[in-house]
């Protein structure tokens, strides 16, 4: 059966361990050194939890809005036909990479819209990204 120690014995052993170290304290008291080490670890954790966390100094609002940290994947955005048309005009003027840099629209979307638009212009197809696709 495991030995049990009173709270007074425990505090006495921990005080001794603070002075001479956990191994020497365990030898002097005739107990396992792992027990003394575990008790010290628990006391350190309790002391950390007992202290109120230091609050950082309040930050003054900066001139530019602070950027939010990214928490994962970007949420897909739906673009209106007018936004797609404006983006495709920029693609014709600047190119896909430059348009991506300026607007933040993915290059994949820009290439896809341009491809669909070209196909629609050739076939007079109704699924043109610039056409309003909401049913009337």
SVG drawing of the C-alpha trace seen along z (x, -y; Angstrom):
<svg xmlns="http://www.w3.org/2000/svg" viewBox="-39 -57 60 59">
<polyline fill="none" stroke="black" stroke-width="0.4" points="0.0,0.0 1.2,-3.5 2.4,-5.6 0.3,-8.6 1.6,-11.9 -0.1,-14.6 -0.3,-18.1 2.2,-19.2 4.7,-16.4 4.3,-17.4 4.9,-21.1 8.0,-20.2 9.4,-18.0 8.7,-20.6 10.5,-23.3 13.5,-20.9 13.4,-20.2 13.5,-24.0 16.6,-24.2 18.6,-21.1 16.9,-19.8 14.3,-17.1 16.7,-14.1 18.4,-15.0 15.1,-15.8 13.8,-12.4 16.9,-10.6 16.7,-12.4 13.0,-11.6 13.3,-8.0 10.7,-8.4 10.8,-8.1 12.4,-11.1 9.6,-11.0 7.0,-11.8 8.9,-14.9 9.4,-16.0 5.7,-15.5 4.7,-17.5 7.0,-20.4 5.6,-20.4 2.0,-20.5 3.0,-23.4 4.5,-25.3 1.3,-24.8 -0.9,-25.9 1.2,-29.0 0.9,-29.9 -2.8,-29.5 -3.2,-31.5 -1.4,-34.5 -3.7,-36.7 -2.5,-36.9 -0.7,-40.2 -2.8,-42.2 -0.9,-43.7 -0.8,-47.5 -3.8,-48.7 -2.9,-49.3 -3.6,-52.6 -5.5,-52.3 -3.2,-52.6 -3.8,-54.6 -4.4,-51.6 -6.8,-48.8 -5.0,-45.8 -5.0,-42.7 -6.9,-39.8 -4.9,-36.6 -5.9,-33.9 -7.6,-31.0 -7.8,-28.7 -9.0,-28.6 -10.6,-31.6 -14.4,-31.5 -15.5,-31.3 -17.0,-34.6 -19.7,-35.0 -19.1,-37.8 -21.9,-39.7 -21.9,-39.8 -20.8,-43.4 -17.8,-42.5 -16.9,-39.7 -17.2,-42.1 -15.0,-44.7 -12.5,-42.0 -12.4,-40.7 -11.9,-44.2 -8.9,-44.5 -7.6,-41.1 -7.7,-42.4 -5.8,-45.6 -3.3,-44.3 -3.2,-40.5 -4.4,-37.9 -1.5,-38.1 -1.7,-41.9 -5.6,-41.8 -5.2,-39.2 -2.8,-41.4 -5.1,-44.4 -8.5,-42.8 -7.7,-39.7 -9.8,-37.6 -8.1,-34.2 -6.2,-33.7 -8.1,-30.4 -11.4,-32.3 -10.1,-34.9 -8.9,-32.3 -12.2,-30.4 -14.4,-33.4 -12.3,-34.4 -12.6,-30.9 -16.4,-30.7 -16.9,-34.2 -14.9,-33.4 -16.9,-30.2 -20.1,-32.0 -19.2,-34.7 -18.4,-32.0 -21.6,-30.0 -23.9,-32.7 -24.3,-30.5 -26.5,-31.6 -24.0,-30.7 -21.9,-33.8 -20.3,-34.9 -21.2,-38.5 -24.9,-37.7 -27.2,-37.8 -27.9,-34.2 -30.8,-34.7 -34.1,-33.3 -36.5,-36.1"/>
</svg>
